[in-house]
């Protein structure tokens, strides 16, 4: 279409240049030549306008059907959005964007980024194309866990948005880019800035009537409320997200908008999964499983392998969470099956970050399964899975995930120590917890610091049963006391009670070899502190167990 204008302008310029060489006495022919060239140029412009109008009209119906899908490219919580017109119809750019997307699907992010940078280097690239290219570069970095670089690219997209002339295009760009900047800032722990961008994106999504987009933002705002120590807002926000997704499903049915339907079901499942963290665990896990299975009816391994892998991982998480409260053996096995299906697509070579995430999840499932079946074998499988994740999540490049997986690895070794090679496995457990604590410091990650200190204390207490009882009990007590500096009765009562109970157990073991009267007294004090939270009515099993421990101490 642009070629027609270019030809017309060439004809006009050629005529003007040629007219200069016509003698003055033939001035009449000079004027006629310029007029003819001008008419040709005008006709070419008119042809362009008509072609463009017909093109726009022919595309309106398809764009209307695909609108929500384009706006809401997020497959799961935390996946950034693509700018709706990311693959433009202009042949000059269409092939490049499609090639970039293909490289992304194959996990070759470096080549994808190079393609998008080539688009930016075209001097003819309009603002909307530049926004799409910068946003696509940000998506590549985000998917690799390079959040600083992702934020930088999304910011470049933001800076070009005001140059977009079309109002609808600008609103669509703002909805995607503001949301993506919210995600990047959230990952970088810039919570106030993330909240600001999410609210901007929410306002625009409401304006353009994108309920799926609203659901994504409400879900992320709910998680941010935990960072601001507002747990009540967490549940309210998630419930609001559920309502938005359910409204979106009325517009996007399985029959008429299957891809939209699948994406909405996936995000709805993630929201139910988040609700299961704090209430009605079995019920919400089952809701989540149903939603993921509905999405998998559309996103098959043949049709959309990447989406299929994401859904299988999410399904595995839901089954594993359900296993905590119901049919542990069966649901753990279903979780493991789902994770293995996800790993058929998320290979180490093509998708190293996702490979690591799924192996961490798989390790968690094996560790839970070890509680009810083949403890040594399943602990070993958990350890192997965590070690595979740590090949990718190194301390230098991914310190926060590295610390989380080291903590999980420590728990797996400690569980293994209960049935096999206690001294060696306890020592491996302690080593893993200490590596986690190199990152999980009291100043920067107080809650994670406290939980890892509690786990470290438990490992020392287990080791005390077979080696250096007094020394290892004292080390356990020190770790529990450090955890209690964070987990106070006022702010974290459940965690406080759990750690006080562990502390009581450590003092009870220490009393067997050192300062019997004093340590029995300290053990009783710790148990009594735990019972201030573990009331008989609310926690009958734990209440009974702690009272039995107190009676045993009195018999000594």
VOGU-3710 file (C-alpha; in Angstrom, 3 decimals, decimal comma):
1> xxxxxxxxxx> 0,000/0,000/0,000  2,803/2,445/0,813  4,414/1,557/-2,535  1,640/3,344/-4,458  2,386/6,658/-2,710  6,100/6,178/-3,273  5,592/5,648/-7,042  3,371/8,726/-7,310  5,949/10,905/-5,575  8,728/9,569/-7,849
11> xxxxxxxxxx> 6,702/10,467/-10,949  6,076/13,990/-9,644  9,738/14,569/-8,738  10,882/13,217/-12,113  8,477/15,542/-13,924  9,660/18,605/-12,007  13,304/17,783/-12,704  12,563/17,139/-16,391  10,648/20,447/-16,718  13,803/22,371/-15,885
21> xxxxxxxxxx> 15,375/21,182/-19,133  12,436/22,244/-21,360  13,194/25,555/-23,217  11,180/28,649/-22,132  9,375/28,852/-25,480  7,741/25,471/-24,670  6,505/26,672/-21,258  2,988/25,394/-22,045  4,297/21,786/-22,347  6,218/22,226/-19,104
31> xxxxxxxxxx> 2,996/23,108/-17,254  1,130/20,208/-18,863  3,897/17,760/-17,817  3,801/18,885/-14,178  -0,024/18,767/-14,073  -0,065/15,214/-15,457  2,550/14,099/-12,897  0,571/15,768/-10,121  -2,611/13,968/-11,197  -0,779/10,622/-11,211
41> xxxxxxxxxx> 0,486/11,328/-7,680  -3,023/12,243/-6,471  -4,488/9,083/-8,035  -1,853/6,948/-6,275  -2,668/8,576/-2,924  -6,413/8,002/-3,485  -5,685/4,378/-4,342  -3,741/4,002/-1,085  -6,579/5,552/0,953  -9,209/3,246/-0,594
51> xxxxxxxxxx> -7,035/0,145/-0,147  -6,334/1,076/3,469  -10,029/1,710/4,193  -11,027/-1,637/2,651  -8,233/-3,342/4,599  -9,387/-1,803/7,885  -13,032/-2,759/7,243  -12,133/-6,348/6,311  -10,150/-6,701/9,558  -12,725/-5,249/11,970
61> xxxxxxxxxx> -14,672/-8,466/12,559  -11,603/-10,614/13,225  -10,116/-7,938/15,493  -13,368/-7,741/17,489  -13,390/-11,516/18,038  -9,718/-11,649/19,054  -9,692/-8,464/21,135  -9,766/-10,032/24,593  -7,251/-12,685/23,590  -4,807/-10,076/22,328
71> xxxxxxxxxx> -5,246/-7,928/25,399  -4,841/-10,830/27,787  -1,895/-12,899/26,620  -1,072/-13,849/30,223  -1,246/-17,618/30,605  -0,690/-17,746/34,339  -0,286/-15,347/37,221  2,775/-13,204/36,728  3,168/-13,621/32,970  3,360/-10,228/31,270
81> xxxxxxxxxx> 0,988/-9,069/28,537  1,661/-8,592/24,863  0,679/-5,340/23,256  -2,551/-6,217/21,352  -1,297/-5,280/17,879  2,076/-6,880/18,492  2,015/-8,712/15,171  0,982/-5,935/12,770  -0,572/-6,477/9,354  2,033/-4,400/7,569
91> xxxxxxxxxx> 4,077/-6,999/5,608  7,292/-5,131/6,381  6,980/-5,870/10,098  4,601/-8,841/10,217  7,186/-11,400/9,184  9,754/-10,066/11,649  7,381/-10,203/14,622  6,231/-13,703/13,689  9,839/-14,837/13,414  10,598/-13,348/16,838
101> xxxxxxxxxx> 7,605/-15,099/18,382  8,744/-18,385/16,853  12,177/-18,009/18,448  10,454/-17,327/21,800  8,372/-20,493/21,476  11,582/-22,438/20,871  13,258/-20,844/23,898  15,840/-18,998/21,777  15,393/-15,628/23,487  18,679/-14,164/22,245
111> xxxxxxxxxx> 17,649/-14,523/18,615  14,156/-13,222/19,394  15,624/-10,106/21,012  17,880/-9,546/17,993  14,837/-9,671/15,696  12,947/-7,128/17,817  16,002/-4,853/17,909  16,141/-5,015/14,103  12,568/-3,722/14,036  13,586/-0,783/16,235
121> xxxxxxxxxx> 16,374/0,094/13,798  13,992/0,575/10,864  13,640/4,335/10,370  10,084/3,808/9,090  8,915/2,115/12,324  5,900/4,034/13,715  5,461/4,559/17,473  3,025/1,642/17,839  5,549/-0,743/16,269  8,326/0,533/18,546
131> xxxxxxxxxx> 6,132/0,014/21,608  5,441/-3,562/20,466  9,130/-4,239/19,871  10,268/-2,829/23,223  7,478/-4,730/24,970  8,489/-7,958/23,215  12,103/-7,492/24,301  10,872/-6,992/27,869  8,861/-10,223/27,642  11,971/-12,147/26,590
141> xxxxxxxxxx> 13,982/-10,806/29,521  11,097/-11,385/31,957  10,710/-14,988/30,863  14,405/-15,545/31,613  14,118/-14,009/35,086  16,146/-10,923/34,047  13,775/-8,480/35,692  16,043/-5,415/35,660  16,444/-5,671/31,896  12,755/-6,435/31,457
151> xxxxxxxxxx> 11,848/-3,292/33,402  14,213/-1,228/31,275  12,580/-2,461/28,060  9,042/-1,949/29,375  10,069/1,592/30,382  11,309/2,205/26,824  7,890/1,066/25,611  6,201/3,443/28,057  8,264/6,381/26,796  7,088/5,764/23,229
161> xxxxxxxxxx> 3,378/5,324/24,031  2,538/9,044/23,942  3,664/9,170/20,309  0,879/6,770/19,260  -1,753/8,834/17,458  -4,713/6,456/17,505  -6,557/6,675/20,845  -7,650/3,014/20,913  -4,153/1,796/20,090  -2,705/3,997/22,814
171> xxxxxxxxxx> -5,144/2,656/25,447  -4,342/-0,939/24,476  -0,621/-0,222/24,698  -0,995/1,421/28,112  -3,061/-1,518/29,442  -0,292/-3,971/28,540  2,810/-1,926/29,318  1,592/-0,548/32,667  0,670/-4,081/33,744  4,068/-5,411/32,683
181> xxxxxxxxxx> 5,858/-2,618/34,559  3,823/-3,592/37,614  4,990/-7,194/37,305  8,638/-6,284/36,788  8,650/-3,923/39,769  6,915/-6,550/41,909  9,622/-9,092/41,076  12,263/-6,489/41,966  10,502/-5,866/45,326  9,665/-2,274/44,329
191> xxxxxxxxxx> 6,216/-2,805/45,787  4,928/0,775/45,921  5,908/1,387/42,305  4,357/-1,937/41,272  1,116/-1,004/43,014  1,049/2,356/41,221  1,432/0,743/37,786  -1,192/-1,926/38,538  -3,702/0,780/39,495  -2,962/2,655/36,232
201> xxxxxxxxxx> -3,490/-0,548/34,264  -6,690/-1,338/36,193  -8,168/2,068/35,356  -7,484/1,574/31,633  -8,799/-2,010/31,579  -12,042/-0,810/33,115  -12,249/1,940/30,485  -11,830/-0,502/27,585  -14,038/-3,163/29,214  -11,434/-5,915/29,511
211> xxxxxxxxxx> -12,629/-8,010/32,465  -9,929/-10,645/31,979  -7,295/-7,931/32,283  -9,047/-6,631/35,415  -8,880/-10,098/36,933  -5,117/-10,362/36,293  -4,467/-7,001/37,937  -6,740/-7,627/40,932  -4,952/-10,918/41,496  -1,542/-9,219/41,531
221> xxxxxxxxxx> -2,770/-6,391/43,755  -4,023/-9,031/46,176  -0,542/-10,562/46,406  0,979/-7,116/46,856  -1,271/-6,543/49,870  0,725/-9,228/51,698  3,874/-7,175/51,145  2,106/-4,241/52,783  1,034/-6,493/55,708  -2,674/-6,306/54,810
231> xxxxxxxxxx> -3,780/-9,960/54,793  -7,494/-9,091/54,762  -7,016/-7,262/51,465  -5,443/-10,431/50,055  -8,604/-12,515/50,315  -10,869/-9,646/49,232  -8,689/-8,949/46,202  -8,642/-12,598/45,139  -12,421/-12,854/45,434  -12,761/-9,753/43,266
241> xxxxxxxxxx> -10,439/-11,355/40,705  -12,605/-14,505/40,671  -15,674/-12,386/39,923  -13,885/-10,643/37,028  -12,797/-13,956/35,521  -16,290/-15,415/35,849  -17,749/-12,400/34,039  -15,113/-12,776/31,333  -16,086/-16,447/30,862  -19,651/-15,397/30,030
251> xxxxxxxxxx> -18,287/-13,404/27,080  -15,663/-15,983/26,124  -17,297/-19,405/25,901  -15,548/-22,632/25,035  -17,517/-22,895/21,786  -17,082/-19,353/20,461  -13,747/-18,198/21,964  -11,837/-21,369/22,878  -8,393/-19,756/23,304  -9,739/-16,934/25,456
261> xxxxxxxxxx> -11,743/-19,478/27,431  -8,627/-21,558/28,126  -6,549/-18,572/29,258  -9,292/-17,314/31,568  -9,773/-20,792/33,070  -6,036/-20,985/33,734  -5,927/-17,652/35,560  -9,128/-18,504/37,429  -7,447/-21,727/38,543  -4,437/-19,786/39,801
271> xxxxxxxxxx> -6,715/-17,499/41,805  -8,520/-20,442/43,392  -5,112/-21,936/44,170  -4,117/-18,715/45,946  -7,367/-18,727/47,954  -6,608/-22,287/49,020  -3,519/-20,938/50,794  -5,671/-19,259/53,417  -9,113/-20,887/53,591  -11,154/-23,949/52,570
281> xxxxxxxxxx> -8,063/-25,634/51,123  -9,717/-28,778/49,745  -12,645/-26,924/48,196  -10,574/-24,265/46,434  -7,965/-26,785/45,270  -10,732/-28,804/43,606  -12,060/-25,645/41,952  -8,534/-24,921/40,691  -8,070/-28,457/39,355  -11,382/-28,257/37,481
291> xxxxxxxxxx> -10,376/-24,918/35,924  -6,956/-26,197/34,792  -8,505/-29,360/33,338  -11,026/-27,235/31,420  -8,176/-25,198/29,953  -6,282/-28,372/29,000  -9,231/-29,471/26,853  -8,240/-26,586/24,551  -4,488/-26,187/25,136  -3,285/-29,649/24,146
301> xxxxxxxxxx> 0,356/-30,612/23,696  -0,160/-30,733/19,912  -2,031/-27,435/19,582  -0,151/-25,245/22,052  2,791/-27,010/23,748  3,967/-23,991/25,791  0,513/-23,295/27,230  0,067/-27,030/27,819  3,289/-27,130/29,871  2,278/-24,103/31,948
311> xxxxxxxxxx> -1,112/-25,653/32,677  0,396/-29,018/33,622  2,715/-27,290/36,091  -0,206/-25,344/37,593  -2,269/-28,535/37,794  0,610/-30,217/39,617  0,724/-27,409/42,180  -3,029/-27,741/42,791  -2,844/-31,518/43,293  0,139/-31,139/45,616
321> xxxxxxxxxx> -1,662/-28,533/47,713  -4,736/-30,783/47,896  -2,476/-33,626/49,061  -1,727/-31,637/52,215  -5,300/-32,168/53,429  -6,801/-35,025/51,423  -5,685/-38,380/49,937  -1,973/-37,622/50,215  -0,754/-40,662/48,266  -3,154/-40,318/45,339
331> xxxxxxxxxx> -2,853/-36,549/44,954  0,944/-36,531/45,240  1,135/-39,105/42,467  -1,195/-37,001/40,298  0,971/-33,928/40,988  4,144/-35,814/39,988  2,470/-37,048/36,805  1,492/-33,479/35,860  4,991/-32,108/36,526  6,550/-34,819/34,365
341> xxxxxxxxxx> 4,221/-33,892/31,505  5,279/-30,262/31,853  8,946/-31,310/31,694  8,365/-33,013/28,329  8,136/-29,457/26,934  10,133/-27,417/29,445  13,543/-28,914/28,759  16,757/-27,693/30,349  18,209/-26,643/26,981  15,267/-24,613/25,673
351> xxxxxxxxxx> 13,572/-23,357/28,849  16,123/-23,502/31,682  14,226/-21,236/34,112  10,941/-23,106/33,757  12,831/-26,407/33,891  14,248/-25,328/37,254  10,890/-24,144/38,602  9,179/-27,414/37,714  12,001/-29,495/39,200  11,657/-27,564/42,451
361> xxxxxxxxxx> 7,914/-28,271/42,436  8,559/-31,916/41,593  10,977/-32,124/44,519  8,285/-30,758/46,841  5,809/-33,382/45,628  8,286/-36,241/46,132  9,070/-34,948/49,608  5,380/-34,941/50,568  4,926/-38,402/49,040  7,837/-39,606/51,193
371> xxxxxxxxxx> 5,667/-38,994/54,263  3,383/-41,884/53,287  5,322/-44,129/50,893  8,916/-45,341/50,352  10,472/-42,596/52,463  14,100/-43,169/51,507  13,357/-43,598/47,808  11,106/-40,553/47,498  13,425/-38,381/49,594  16,220/-39,332/47,204
381> xxxxxxxxxx> 14,049/-38,377/44,212  13,246/-35,057/45,898  16,952/-34,381/46,482  17,764/-35,162/42,837  15,031/-32,805/41,641  16,265/-29,950/43,831  19,834/-30,509/42,646  18,686/-30,246/39,015  16,951/-26,965/39,833  20,127/-25,643/41,487
391> xxxxxxxxxx> 22,128/-26,228/38,301  20,090/-23,337/36,837  19,300/-21,336/39,964  22,829/-20,473/41,037  23,690/-18,195/43,935  25,401/-15,682/41,620  22,582/-15,279/39,092  19,388/-16,139/41,030  20,142/-15,681/44,745  16,532/-15,617/45,997
401> xxxxxxxxxx> 15,324/-18,823/44,251  18,688/-20,400/45,078  18,066/-19,809/48,780  14,515/-21,162/48,602  15,649/-24,376/46,908  18,551/-24,805/49,346  15,964/-24,572/52,138  13,852/-27,254/50,435  16,939/-29,402/49,883  17,778/-29,089/53,584
411> xxxxxxxxxx> 14,306/-30,350/54,511  14,675/-33,311/52,154  18,038/-34,333/53,647  16,601/-33,996/57,170  13,656/-36,253/56,238  16,113/-38,756/54,716  18,105/-38,682/57,965  15,111/-40,137/59,793  15,478/-43,429/57,902  19,002/-43,562/56,494
421> xxxxxxxxxx> 22,549/-42,486/57,389  21,446/-39,982/60,050  24,780/-38,274/60,699  25,695/-37,696/57,046  22,231/-36,587/55,970  21,832/-34,292/58,963  25,129/-32,653/58,113  24,048/-32,230/54,465  20,785/-30,753/55,728  22,630/-28,259/57,938
431> xxxxxxxxxx> 24,940/-27,288/55,077  21,948/-26,559/52,826  20,207/-24,419/55,462  23,389/-22,465/56,090  23,724/-21,775/52,358  20,142/-20,530/52,332  20,890/-18,216/55,257  23,733/-16,580/53,323  20,944/-15,001/51,246  18,034/-15,087/53,690
441> xxxxxxxxxx> 19,397/-12,543/56,124  17,430/-11,109/59,022  17,690/-7,586/57,575  16,546/-8,330/54,013  14,279/-11,399/54,299  13,147/-11,592/57,939  10,300/-14,090/57,491  12,336/-16,469/55,324  15,256/-16,037/57,737  13,041/-17,122/60,634
451> xxxxxxxxxx> 11,657/-20,181/58,852  15,115/-21,347/57,754  16,477/-20,831/61,287  13,620/-22,990/62,559  14,507/-25,686/60,012  18,190/-25,434/60,943  17,269/-25,889/64,587  15,278/-29,011/63,728  18,268/-30,436/61,823  20,625/-29,836/64,767
461> xxxxxxxxxx> 18,074/-31,421/67,115  17,895/-34,543/64,907  21,689/-34,727/64,759  21,809/-34,429/68,573  20,077/-37,794/68,830  23,209/-39,570/67,518  26,158/-37,185/67,865  27,422/-34,544/70,320  24,068/-34,249/72,079  24,876/-31,244/74,268
471> xxxxxxxxxx> 26,632/-29,271/71,532  23,997/-29,886/68,852  21,098/-29,255/71,240  22,639/-25,914/72,121  23,027/-25,064/68,433  19,383/-26,043/67,889  18,271/-23,801/70,772  20,262/-20,875/69,364  18,614/-21,308/65,944  15,105/-21,479/67,446
481> xxxxxxxxxx> 15,768/-18,355/69,527  16,885/-16,469/66,399  13,662/-17,507/64,682  11,634/-16,208/67,646  13,197/-12,760/67,244  11,049/-12,469/64,106  8,105/-14,732/64,902  6,624/-12,981/67,911  3,396/-13,918/69,674  1,812/-10,598/68,688
491> xxxxxxxxxx> 2,612/-10,601/64,958  2,972/-14,273/63,971  1,233/-16,314/66,688  1,011/-19,663/64,842  4,684/-19,618/63,857  5,568/-18,459/67,365  3,756/-21,435/68,883  5,355/-23,929/66,469  8,880/-22,679/67,230  8,252/-22,587/70,996
501> xxxxxxxxxx> 7,193/-26,229/70,781  10,393/-27,066/68,881  12,403/-25,134/71,443  10,767/-27,137/74,226  11,760/-30,374/72,505  15,386/-29,197/72,232  15,578/-28,269/75,920  14,014/-31,637/76,827  16,748/-33,522/74,917  19,477/-31,297/76,397
511> xxxxxxxxxx> 18,141/-32,076/79,882  19,170/-35,698/79,362  22,876/-34,780/79,459  23,225/-31,301/80,975  21,668/-29,196/83,790  18,652/-31,454/84,101  16,547/-29,305/86,449  17,257/-26,058/84,642  16,612/-27,425/81,152  13,437/-29,263/82,152
521> xxxxxxxxxx> 12,182/-25,956/83,551  13,079/-24,155/80,298  11,412/-26,899/78,248  8,190/-26,528/80,285  8,275/-22,759/79,828  8,553/-23,139/76,068  5,715/-25,682/75,949  3,497/-23,397/78,051  4,186/-20,535/75,638  3,125/-22,755/72,743
531> xxxxxxxxxx> -0,108/-23,674/74,576  -1,060/-19,993/74,785  -1,738/-20,239/71,045  -2,484/-23,947/70,607  -5,853/-23,982/72,392  -7,615/-27,304/72,948  -10,686/-26,213/71,002  -8,778/-25,081/67,893  -5,783/-27,463/67,859  -6,831/-30,575/69,825
541> xxxxxxxxxx> -4,120/-32,903/68,450  -1,212/-30,521/69,010  -2,612/-29,490/72,403  -2,732/-33,142/73,511  0,798/-33,876/72,249  2,364/-30,908/74,055  0,609/-31,797/77,309  1,944/-35,358/77,016  5,455/-33,930/76,643  4,948/-31,827/79,781
551> xxxxxx> 3,794/-34,908/81,726  6,858/-36,837/80,573  9,099/-34,035/81,855  7,383/-34,079/85,236  8,014/-37,811/85,521  11,743/-37,150/85,131
//
